[in-house]
């Protein structure tokens, strides 16, 4: 038996169902952050396209799209949700909820930092 199946076997069924309910609820919040990251990507690319058109008209240098930062912002929510899920599933439901909440706070803070750089 692996460690994951031993953990699953040790928890009662009601605790696993409650953990999955908490994971799904926080998953929706993480999905909202993912949606914001995708929307920001489209917005930044469109805004830089308009800027580059105007810059070309007046003879200024064009700005490059910060793809690395934008892709990192998109990957942030799924990566931290997966980490919170893997860490939280080994703990009690209230502790798992705190792990998900901490991950969500980290996603928010890091997303704001990445957008500030973009």
Secondary structure by P-SEA (a helix, b strand, c coil): ccaaaaaaaaccaaaaaaaaaaaaaaaaaaaaaaaaaaaaaaaaaaaaaaaaaaaaaaccbbbbcaaaaaaaaaaaaaaaaaaaaaaaaaccaaaaaaaaaaaaaaaaaaaaaaaaac
